[in-house]
């Protein structure tokens, strides 16, 4: 089965397509008869914003919006929830849109990029370099490198994978973002000084990072909506209780969108240390400053703000603190 997947994947990478502004040819049906509108959304920085909407008539809808193609967009019947991820091209595309199970039963026809994306999602143990080499001119390769791999790779590895992409993708938004990320990450290596910042605590007071360094401080990026982080919280709480009196502190940086959710998350998980947030979700200026592309993420810095470790979790966090704080 894996050999068949590889063969099909190679077939989709025959032609490099340059992105241009064009009118989409998108039509479809909606399985849910209660749905009144379908929303077309633009993807940027892990978020979707609505750019057009059409009324559903007799279970059918259609868009002719002028957008950049080929590119990733979202189709949704409720803008409060995550949409169907859909790669649109200049070809006519039809969609059987089903809102149930996070749109997983929806069917998209007419988009080679979507077909390739579907294969990528179903393939286990993807080697990103081999995937890009097989599809160097596809927008999907640039997207998955940006979205699914940028937080797993070193700056050098990101650069090496960018070089595998066709010229048609080198000026894409994804590659531009990745190159900017590489610059940021290169300045955040162990031994470098952590960037200073000012943000607000839950009471609205300005907190300056450099004025709150004492002993060793964990700059901890989290959000109340992040399940993996919430599962990690007991480990962080335990480390704080064990080592706080020995010189371990935490500055939580939340990527929440709503203040009430942020405050509730602090209370529910007993995060009894300094907390800040600009409540801008993935548009957080601090997250951008620290090259954070996924959470949980953290940086451990000393009293002078020098980075001594990154992305410590579970037993590794405990062991690092034990060594640094000279515990027997």
Short mmCIF file of the C-alpha atoms (twelve columns), coordinates in Angstrom:
data_MODEL
# 
_entry.id   MODEL 
# 
loop_
_atom_site.group_PDB 
_atom_site.id 
_atom_site.type_symbol 
_atom_site.label_atom_id 
_atom_site.label_alt_id 
_atom_site.label_comp_id 
_atom_site.label_asym_id 
_atom_site.label_seq_id 
_atom_site.Cartn_x 
_atom_site.Cartn_y 
_atom_site.Cartn_z 
_atom_site.pdbx_PDB_model_num 
ATOM 1   C CA . UNK A 1   0.000   0.000  0.000   1 
ATOM 2   C CA . UNK A 2   2.850   2.390  0.793   1 
ATOM 3   C CA . UNK A 3   4.369   1.831  -2.677  1 
ATOM 4   C CA . UNK A 4   1.077   2.837  -4.269  1 
ATOM 5   C CA . UNK A 5   0.944   5.995  -2.162  1 
ATOM 6   C CA . UNK A 6   4.439   7.015  -3.251  1 
ATOM 7   C CA . UNK A 7   3.595   6.436  -6.934  1 
ATOM 8   C CA . UNK A 8   0.448   8.505  -6.760  1 
ATOM 9   C CA . UNK A 9   2.290   11.269 -4.939  1 
ATOM 10  C CA . UNK A 10  4.924   11.507 -7.677  1 
ATOM 11  C CA . UNK A 11  2.208   11.773 -10.304 1 
ATOM 12  C CA . UNK A 12  0.853   14.929 -8.720  1 
ATOM 13  C CA . UNK A 13  4.175   16.795 -8.840  1 
ATOM 14  C CA . UNK A 14  4.663   16.837 -12.600 1 
ATOM 15  C CA . UNK A 15  4.088   20.570 -13.086 1 
ATOM 16  C CA . UNK A 16  5.090   23.567 -11.012 1 
ATOM 17  C CA . UNK A 17  2.232   26.072 -10.709 1 
ATOM 18  C CA . UNK A 18  2.884   29.759 -10.082 1 
ATOM 19  C CA . UNK A 19  0.418   31.565 -7.824  1 
ATOM 20  C CA . UNK A 20  -1.666  34.311 -9.462  1 
ATOM 21  C CA . UNK A 21  -4.880  36.200 -8.724  1 
ATOM 22  C CA . UNK A 22  -7.779  34.432 -10.434 1 
ATOM 23  C CA . UNK A 23  -11.493 33.853 -10.027 1 
ATOM 24  C CA . UNK A 24  -12.172 30.519 -8.397  1 
ATOM 25  C CA . UNK A 25  -14.579 28.065 -9.976  1 
ATOM 26  C CA . UNK A 26  -15.958 26.484 -6.851  1 
ATOM 27  C CA . UNK A 27  -19.369 24.931 -6.381  1 
ATOM 28  C CA . UNK A 28  -20.796 22.337 -4.102  1 
ATOM 29  C CA . UNK A 29  -23.547 20.852 -1.997  1 
ATOM 30  C CA . UNK A 30  -24.113 20.852 1.752   1 
ATOM 31  C CA . UNK A 31  -25.224 17.680 3.487   1 
ATOM 32  C CA . UNK A 32  -26.863 19.555 6.372   1 
ATOM 33  C CA . UNK A 33  -30.153 21.059 5.172   1 
ATOM 34  C CA . UNK A 34  -30.237 23.514 8.104   1 
ATOM 35  C CA . UNK A 35  -27.131 25.355 6.832   1 
ATOM 36  C CA . UNK A 36  -27.959 28.764 5.317   1 
ATOM 37  C CA . UNK A 37  -24.535 30.137 4.384   1 
ATOM 38  C CA . UNK A 38  -21.113 28.844 3.395   1 
ATOM 39  C CA . UNK A 39  -18.060 30.975 4.203   1 
ATOM 40  C CA . UNK A 40  -14.816 31.174 2.232   1 
ATOM 41  C CA . UNK A 41  -11.844 31.840 4.499   1 
ATOM 42  C CA . UNK A 42  -8.238  32.865 3.905   1 
ATOM 43  C CA . UNK A 43  -5.425  31.105 5.761   1 
ATOM 44  C CA . UNK A 44  -2.619  33.041 7.445   1 
ATOM 45  C CA . UNK A 45  -0.449  32.213 10.449  1 
ATOM 46  C CA . UNK A 46  -2.483  29.151 11.489  1 
ATOM 47  C CA . UNK A 47  -5.684  31.206 11.429  1 
ATOM 48  C CA . UNK A 48  -8.590  31.682 9.033   1 
ATOM 49  C CA . UNK A 49  -10.415 34.940 8.284   1 
ATOM 50  C CA . UNK A 50  -13.629 35.160 6.255   1 
ATOM 51  C CA . UNK A 51  -13.258 36.831 2.858   1 
ATOM 52  C CA . UNK A 52  -16.590 35.909 1.227   1 
ATOM 53  C CA . UNK A 53  -19.889 34.151 1.881   1 
ATOM 54  C CA . UNK A 54  -22.732 32.780 -0.232  1 
ATOM 55  C CA . UNK A 55  -26.237 31.671 0.535   1 
ATOM 56  C CA . UNK A 56  -27.088 27.993 0.280   1 
ATOM 57  C CA . UNK A 57  -30.034 27.487 -2.099  1 
ATOM 58  C CA . UNK A 58  -31.673 24.068 -2.356  1 
ATOM 59  C CA . UNK A 59  -28.599 22.565 -0.732  1 
ATOM 60  C CA . UNK A 60  -26.217 24.090 -3.288  1 
ATOM 61  C CA . UNK A 61  -23.646 26.908 -3.218  1 
ATOM 62  C CA . UNK A 62  -21.001 28.446 -5.471  1 
ATOM 63  C CA . UNK A 63  -18.119 30.929 -5.334  1 
ATOM 64  C CA . UNK A 64  -16.464 32.991 -8.086  1 
ATOM 65  C CA . UNK A 65  -14.315 35.087 -5.759  1 
ATOM 66  C CA . UNK A 66  -11.029 36.504 -7.069  1 
ATOM 67  C CA . UNK A 67  -8.211  35.125 -4.930  1 
ATOM 68  C CA . UNK A 68  -4.599  34.012 -5.129  1 
ATOM 69  C CA . UNK A 69  -4.326  30.567 -6.745  1 
ATOM 70  C CA . UNK A 70  -3.181  27.940 -6.072  1 
ATOM 71  C CA . UNK A 71  -3.466  28.395 -2.316  1 
ATOM 72  C CA . UNK A 72  -4.946  26.958 0.863   1 
ATOM 73  C CA . UNK A 73  -8.352  28.263 1.933   1 
ATOM 74  C CA . UNK A 74  -11.088 27.226 4.330   1 
ATOM 75  C CA . UNK A 75  -14.751 26.386 3.731   1 
ATOM 76  C CA . UNK A 76  -17.035 26.655 6.727   1 
ATOM 77  C CA . UNK A 77  -20.684 26.753 7.716   1 
ATOM 78  C CA . UNK A 78  -19.796 28.230 11.114  1 
ATOM 79  C CA . UNK A 79  -16.907 30.699 11.416  1 
ATOM 80  C CA . UNK A 80  -16.564 29.973 15.134  1 
ATOM 81  C CA . UNK A 81  -15.197 26.509 14.343  1 
ATOM 82  C CA . UNK A 82  -12.281 25.213 12.289  1 
ATOM 83  C CA . UNK A 83  -13.127 24.945 8.558   1 
ATOM 84  C CA . UNK A 84  -12.512 22.350 5.880   1 
ATOM 85  C CA . UNK A 85  -8.942  22.843 4.656   1 
ATOM 86  C CA . UNK A 86  -9.140  23.081 0.872   1 
ATOM 87  C CA . UNK A 87  -6.424  23.767 -1.694  1 
ATOM 88  C CA . UNK A 88  -8.006  25.772 -4.506  1 
ATOM 89  C CA . UNK A 89  -6.600  25.933 -8.036  1 
ATOM 90  C CA . UNK A 90  -7.606  27.493 -11.363 1 
ATOM 91  C CA . UNK A 91  -9.476  24.324 -12.308 1 
ATOM 92  C CA . UNK A 92  -13.226 23.827 -11.655 1 
ATOM 93  C CA . UNK A 93  -13.638 22.307 -8.189  1 
ATOM 94  C CA . UNK A 94  -16.682 20.667 -6.626  1 
ATOM 95  C CA . UNK A 95  -17.243 19.983 -2.936  1 
ATOM 96  C CA . UNK A 96  -19.600 17.784 -0.999  1 
ATOM 97  C CA . UNK A 97  -19.448 19.723 2.246   1 
ATOM 98  C CA . UNK A 98  -20.294 17.846 5.423   1 
ATOM 99  C CA . UNK A 99  -19.806 19.724 8.732   1 
ATOM 100 C CA . UNK A 100 -19.810 16.578 10.899  1 
ATOM 101 C CA . UNK A 101 -16.608 15.183 12.402  1 
ATOM 102 C CA . UNK A 102 -14.644 18.355 11.616  1 
ATOM 103 C CA . UNK A 103 -15.514 18.090 7.893   1 
ATOM 104 C CA . UNK A 104 -13.619 14.779 7.690   1 
ATOM 105 C CA . UNK A 105 -16.333 13.201 5.530   1 
ATOM 106 C CA . UNK A 106 -16.340 16.058 3.016   1 
ATOM 107 C CA . UNK A 107 -15.275 15.270 -0.565  1 
ATOM 108 C CA . UNK A 108 -13.282 17.627 -2.822  1 
ATOM 109 C CA . UNK A 109 -12.895 16.909 -6.545  1 
ATOM 110 C CA . UNK A 110 -10.933 18.763 -9.231  1 
ATOM 111 C CA . UNK A 111 -7.915  19.924 -7.193  1 
ATOM 112 C CA . UNK A 112 -4.657  18.000 -7.674  1 
ATOM 113 C CA . UNK A 113 -3.171  19.888 -4.712  1 
ATOM 114 C CA . UNK A 114 -6.037  18.724 -2.508  1 
ATOM 115 C CA . UNK A 115 -5.513  15.139 -3.649  1 
ATOM 116 C CA . UNK A 116 -1.833  15.381 -2.734  1 
ATOM 117 C CA . UNK A 117 -2.670  16.965 0.639   1 
ATOM 118 C CA . UNK A 118 -5.099  14.138 1.405   1 
ATOM 119 C CA . UNK A 119 -2.394  11.581 0.636   1 
ATOM 120 C CA . UNK A 120 0.090   13.437 2.840   1 
ATOM 121 C CA . UNK A 121 -2.363  13.387 5.747   1 
ATOM 122 C CA . UNK A 122 -2.953  9.652  5.418   1 
ATOM 123 C CA . UNK A 123 0.720   8.701  5.075   1 
ATOM 124 C CA . UNK A 124 2.512   7.578  8.222   1 
ATOM 125 C CA . UNK A 125 6.106   8.448  9.098   1 
ATOM 126 C CA . UNK A 126 6.534   11.073 6.409   1 
ATOM 127 C CA . UNK A 127 10.107  12.024 5.517   1 
ATOM 128 C CA . UNK A 128 9.612   15.705 4.746   1 
ATOM 129 C CA . UNK A 129 12.754  15.993 2.600   1 
ATOM 130 C CA . UNK A 130 11.707  13.046 0.434   1 
ATOM 131 C CA . UNK A 131 8.176   14.434 0.187   1 
ATOM 132 C CA . UNK A 132 9.418   17.827 -1.013  1 
ATOM 133 C CA . UNK A 133 11.854  16.197 -3.435  1 
ATOM 134 C CA . UNK A 134 8.940   14.267 -4.947  1 
ATOM 135 C CA . UNK A 135 6.753   17.405 -5.198  1 
ATOM 136 C CA . UNK A 136 9.084   20.444 -5.395  1 
ATOM 137 C CA . UNK A 137 6.635   22.637 -7.320  1 
ATOM 138 C CA . UNK A 138 3.542   21.958 -5.213  1 
ATOM 139 C CA . UNK A 139 2.071   24.535 -2.845  1 
ATOM 140 C CA . UNK A 140 1.358   21.586 -0.563  1 
ATOM 141 C CA . UNK A 141 5.089   20.967 -0.032  1 
ATOM 142 C CA . UNK A 142 5.687   24.585 0.954   1 
ATOM 143 C CA . UNK A 143 2.621   24.576 3.216   1 
ATOM 144 C CA . UNK A 144 3.371   21.371 5.152   1 
ATOM 145 C CA . UNK A 145 7.004   22.424 5.653   1 
ATOM 146 C CA . UNK A 146 5.734   25.693 7.112   1 
ATOM 147 C CA . UNK A 147 2.766   24.332 9.058   1 
ATOM 148 C CA . UNK A 148 3.764   20.845 10.188  1 
ATOM 149 C CA . UNK A 149 7.561   20.825 10.255  1 
ATOM 150 C CA . UNK A 150 8.930   24.270 11.096  1 
ATOM 151 C CA . UNK A 151 8.701   23.623 14.840  1 
ATOM 152 C CA . UNK A 152 10.331  20.179 14.570  1 
ATOM 153 C CA . UNK A 153 13.408  21.186 12.568  1 
ATOM 154 C CA . UNK A 154 16.566  23.134 13.319  1 
ATOM 155 C CA . UNK A 155 17.207  26.377 11.421  1 
ATOM 156 C CA . UNK A 156 19.710  24.563 9.192   1 
ATOM 157 C CA . UNK A 157 17.225  21.779 8.456   1 
ATOM 158 C CA . UNK A 158 14.539  24.306 7.533   1 
ATOM 159 C CA . UNK A 159 16.960  26.028 5.158   1 
ATOM 160 C CA . UNK A 160 17.976  22.721 3.590   1 
ATOM 161 C CA . UNK A 161 14.339  21.803 2.942   1 
ATOM 162 C CA . UNK A 162 13.542  25.220 1.498   1 
ATOM 163 C CA . UNK A 163 16.337  24.638 -1.026  1 
ATOM 164 C CA . UNK A 164 14.548  21.493 -2.236  1 
ATOM 165 C CA . UNK A 165 11.513  23.505 -3.336  1 
ATOM 166 C CA . UNK A 166 11.061  24.578 -6.960  1 
ATOM 167 C CA . UNK A 167 11.636  28.182 -7.984  1 
ATOM 168 C CA . UNK A 168 7.847   28.575 -8.233  1 
ATOM 169 C CA . UNK A 169 7.585   28.198 -4.446  1 
ATOM 170 C CA . UNK A 170 10.580  30.289 -3.392  1 
ATOM 171 C CA . UNK A 171 8.525   33.500 -3.368  1 
ATOM 172 C CA . UNK A 172 5.504   31.937 -1.675  1 
ATOM 173 C CA . UNK A 173 4.241   33.350 1.608   1 
ATOM 174 C CA . UNK A 174 5.203   30.115 3.340   1 
ATOM 175 C CA . UNK A 175 8.848   30.262 2.270   1 
ATOM 176 C CA . UNK A 176 9.106   33.949 3.166   1 
ATOM 177 C CA . UNK A 177 7.740   33.154 6.639   1 
ATOM 178 C CA . UNK A 178 10.134  30.235 7.005   1 
ATOM 179 C CA . UNK A 179 13.165  32.330 6.069   1 
ATOM 180 C CA . UNK A 180 12.144  34.953 8.631   1 
ATOM 181 C CA . UNK A 181 11.697  32.175 11.198  1 
ATOM 182 C CA . UNK A 182 15.209  30.858 10.505  1 
ATOM 183 C CA . UNK A 183 16.635  34.300 11.275  1 
ATOM 184 C CA . UNK A 184 14.728  34.441 14.554  1 
ATOM 185 C CA . UNK A 185 15.679  30.909 15.609  1 
ATOM 186 C CA . UNK A 186 19.355  31.512 14.869  1 
ATOM 187 C CA . UNK A 187 19.257  34.301 17.446  1 
ATOM 188 C CA . UNK A 188 17.670  32.014 20.037  1 
ATOM 189 C CA . UNK A 189 20.335  29.342 20.331  1 
ATOM 190 C CA . UNK A 190 21.585  28.213 23.737  1 
ATOM 191 C CA . UNK A 191 24.093  30.772 24.986  1 
ATOM 192 C CA . UNK A 192 22.300  33.667 23.287  1 
ATOM 193 C CA . UNK A 193 20.434  36.358 25.195  1 
ATOM 194 C CA . UNK A 194 16.676  35.950 25.261  1 
ATOM 195 C CA . UNK A 195 14.745  38.864 23.694  1 
ATOM 196 C CA . UNK A 196 13.228  41.346 26.109  1 
ATOM 197 C CA . UNK A 197 9.536   42.194 25.980  1 
ATOM 198 C CA . UNK A 198 6.724   43.924 27.811  1 
ATOM 199 C CA . UNK A 199 3.226   42.487 28.147  1 
ATOM 200 C CA . UNK A 200 0.230   42.683 30.454  1 
ATOM 201 C CA . UNK A 201 -0.689  40.443 33.358  1 
ATOM 202 C CA . UNK A 202 -4.330  39.459 34.072  1 
ATOM 203 C CA . UNK A 203 -4.849  42.719 35.990  1 
ATOM 204 C CA . UNK A 204 -3.664  44.800 33.029  1 
ATOM 205 C CA . UNK A 205 -0.313  45.714 34.579  1 
ATOM 206 C CA . UNK A 206 2.719   45.989 32.284  1 
ATOM 207 C CA . UNK A 207 5.301   43.317 33.014  1 
ATOM 208 C CA . UNK A 208 8.831   43.658 31.628  1 
ATOM 209 C CA . UNK A 209 10.624  40.366 31.145  1 
ATOM 210 C CA . UNK A 210 14.127  41.643 31.947  1 
ATOM 211 C CA . UNK A 211 12.922  43.087 35.264  1 
ATOM 212 C CA . UNK A 212 11.660  39.708 36.460  1 
ATOM 213 C CA . UNK A 213 14.757  37.552 36.155  1 
ATOM 214 C CA . UNK A 214 15.840  35.839 39.344  1 
ATOM 215 C CA . UNK A 215 17.730  32.563 39.480  1 
ATOM 216 C CA . UNK A 216 16.482  30.506 36.542  1 
ATOM 217 C CA . UNK A 217 13.289  31.509 34.738  1 
ATOM 218 C CA . UNK A 218 11.223  29.355 32.403  1 
ATOM 219 C CA . UNK A 219 9.556   31.429 29.684  1 
ATOM 220 C CA . UNK A 220 6.620   29.096 29.166  1 
ATOM 221 C CA . UNK A 221 4.339   29.451 26.127  1 
ATOM 222 C CA . UNK A 222 0.877   27.966 26.595  1 
ATOM 223 C CA . UNK A 223 -2.864  28.492 26.008  1 
ATOM 224 C CA . UNK A 224 -6.042  27.320 27.702  1 
ATOM 225 C CA . UNK A 225 -7.202  25.831 24.375  1 
ATOM 226 C CA . UNK A 226 -4.088  23.644 23.969  1 
ATOM 227 C CA . UNK A 227 -4.796  20.074 25.104  1 
ATOM 228 C CA . UNK A 228 -1.144  18.853 24.964  1 
ATOM 229 C CA . UNK A 229 -0.035  21.768 27.118  1 
ATOM 230 C CA . UNK A 230 -2.775  21.204 29.682  1 
ATOM 231 C CA . UNK A 231 -1.610  17.578 29.993  1 
ATOM 232 C CA . UNK A 232 1.929   18.813 30.656  1 
ATOM 233 C CA . UNK A 233 0.835   21.287 33.336  1 
ATOM 234 C CA . UNK A 234 1.018   18.856 36.310  1 
ATOM 235 C CA . UNK A 235 4.717   18.300 35.515  1 
ATOM 236 C CA . UNK A 236 5.411   22.029 35.413  1 
ATOM 237 C CA . UNK A 237 3.440   22.632 38.608  1 
ATOM 238 C CA . UNK A 238 5.390   19.845 40.343  1 
ATOM 239 C CA . UNK A 239 8.721   21.320 39.187  1 
ATOM 240 C CA . UNK A 240 7.697   24.759 40.426  1 
ATOM 241 C CA . UNK A 241 6.754   23.417 43.863  1 
ATOM 242 C CA . UNK A 242 9.976   21.423 44.099  1 
ATOM 243 C CA . UNK A 243 12.442  24.075 42.957  1 
ATOM 244 C CA . UNK A 244 10.885  27.514 43.403  1 
ATOM 245 C CA . UNK A 245 12.495  28.023 46.823  1 
ATOM 246 C CA . UNK A 246 15.841  27.088 45.273  1 
ATOM 247 C CA . UNK A 247 15.676  29.796 42.591  1 
ATOM 248 C CA . UNK A 248 13.325  28.490 39.907  1 
ATOM 249 C CA . UNK A 249 10.694  30.868 38.507  1 
ATOM 250 C CA . UNK A 250 8.235   30.771 35.635  1 
ATOM 251 C CA . UNK A 251 6.849   33.467 33.361  1 
ATOM 252 C CA . UNK A 252 3.817   32.124 31.551  1 
ATOM 253 C CA . UNK A 253 3.062   33.598 28.111  1 
ATOM 254 C CA . UNK A 254 -0.448  32.724 26.964  1 
ATOM 255 C CA . UNK A 255 -1.579  32.546 23.326  1 
ATOM 256 C CA . UNK A 256 -5.208  32.772 24.357  1 
ATOM 257 C CA . UNK A 257 -7.771  34.870 22.503  1 
ATOM 258 C CA . UNK A 258 -10.239 35.529 25.310  1 
ATOM 259 C CA . UNK A 259 -9.263  36.884 28.692  1 
ATOM 260 C CA . UNK A 260 -11.876 34.874 30.577  1 
ATOM 261 C CA . UNK A 261 -10.536 31.609 29.129  1 
ATOM 262 C CA . UNK A 262 -6.970  32.619 29.977  1 
ATOM 263 C CA . UNK A 263 -7.828  33.427 33.612  1 
ATOM 264 C CA . UNK A 264 -9.896  30.250 33.999  1 
ATOM 265 C CA . UNK A 265 -7.019  28.151 32.646  1 
ATOM 266 C CA . UNK A 266 -4.633  29.720 35.178  1 
ATOM 267 C CA . UNK A 267 -7.015  28.940 38.029  1 
ATOM 268 C CA . UNK A 268 -8.029  25.450 36.914  1 
ATOM 269 C CA . UNK A 269 -4.434  24.266 36.407  1 
ATOM 270 C CA . UNK A 270 -2.973  26.043 39.464  1 
ATOM 271 C CA . UNK A 271 -0.475  28.069 37.441  1 
ATOM 272 C CA . UNK A 272 0.476   30.207 40.421  1 
ATOM 273 C CA . UNK A 273 3.267   32.214 38.871  1 
ATOM 274 C CA . UNK A 274 3.657   35.392 36.822  1 
ATOM 275 C CA . UNK A 275 1.451   35.343 33.715  1 
ATOM 276 C CA . UNK A 276 1.228   37.663 30.690  1 
ATOM 277 C CA . UNK A 277 -0.627  37.739 27.388  1 
ATOM 278 C CA . UNK A 278 -1.471  40.105 24.546  1 
ATOM 279 C CA . UNK A 279 -4.518  37.889 23.774  1 
ATOM 280 C CA . UNK A 280 -3.656  37.803 20.063  1 
ATOM 281 C CA . UNK A 281 -3.647  34.018 19.532  1 
ATOM 282 C CA . UNK A 282 -1.000  33.124 16.905  1 
ATOM 283 C CA . UNK A 283 -0.510  36.822 16.167  1 
ATOM 284 C CA . UNK A 284 1.166   37.139 19.564  1 
ATOM 285 C CA . UNK A 285 4.167   39.438 19.259  1 
ATOM 286 C CA . UNK A 286 6.037   37.512 21.961  1 
ATOM 287 C CA . UNK A 287 5.476   34.190 20.189  1 
ATOM 288 C CA . UNK A 288 6.852   35.737 16.999  1 
ATOM 289 C CA . UNK A 289 9.814   37.172 18.905  1 
ATOM 290 C CA . UNK A 290 10.650  33.686 20.208  1 
ATOM 291 C CA . UNK A 291 9.929   31.796 16.996  1 
ATOM 292 C CA . UNK A 292 7.140   29.784 18.621  1 
ATOM 293 C CA . UNK A 293 5.242   27.785 15.979  1 
ATOM 294 C CA . UNK A 294 3.666   25.208 18.308  1 
ATOM 295 C CA . UNK A 295 2.869   24.829 21.995  1 
ATOM 296 C CA . UNK A 296 3.868   23.693 24.538  1 
ATOM 297 C CA . UNK A 297 7.184   25.504 24.057  1 
ATOM 298 C CA . UNK A 298 9.595   27.051 26.543  1 
ATOM 299 C CA . UNK A 299 13.001  28.652 27.087  1 
ATOM 300 C CA . UNK A 300 14.968  28.384 30.315  1 
ATOM 301 C CA . UNK A 301 17.112  31.465 30.992  1 
ATOM 302 C CA . UNK A 302 19.508  32.443 33.767  1 
ATOM 303 C CA . UNK A 303 19.483  35.615 35.865  1 
ATOM 304 C CA . UNK A 304 21.202  37.540 33.061  1 
ATOM 305 C CA . UNK A 305 18.643  36.426 30.483  1 
ATOM 306 C CA . UNK A 306 20.966  33.956 28.757  1 
ATOM 307 C CA . UNK A 307 19.234  30.917 27.247  1 
ATOM 308 C CA . UNK A 308 20.471  27.716 28.918  1 
ATOM 309 C CA . UNK A 309 17.899  25.195 27.613  1 
ATOM 310 C CA . UNK A 310 14.849  24.914 25.369  1 
ATOM 311 C CA . UNK A 311 11.621  22.919 25.292  1 
ATOM 312 C CA . UNK A 312 12.110  21.088 28.586  1 
ATOM 313 C CA . UNK A 313 9.271   18.770 29.575  1 
ATOM 314 C CA . UNK A 314 8.507   16.145 32.180  1 
ATOM 315 C CA . UNK A 315 11.530  14.422 33.716  1 
ATOM 316 C CA . UNK A 316 13.923  16.402 31.530  1 
ATOM 317 C CA . UNK A 317 12.789  19.646 33.180  1 
ATOM 318 C CA . UNK A 318 13.225  18.143 36.645  1 
ATOM 319 C CA . UNK A 319 16.671  16.732 35.816  1 
ATOM 320 C CA . UNK A 320 17.886  20.029 34.328  1 
ATOM 321 C CA . UNK A 321 16.744  22.015 37.348  1 
ATOM 322 C CA . UNK A 322 18.325  19.500 39.718  1 
ATOM 323 C CA . UNK A 323 21.682  19.914 37.958  1 
ATOM 324 C CA . UNK A 324 21.524  23.699 37.689  1 
ATOM 325 C CA . UNK A 325 20.395  24.228 41.256  1 
ATOM 326 C CA . UNK A 326 22.907  21.760 42.711  1 
ATOM 327 C CA . UNK A 327 20.420  19.444 44.356  1 
ATOM 328 C CA . UNK A 328 21.628  16.085 45.539  1 
# 
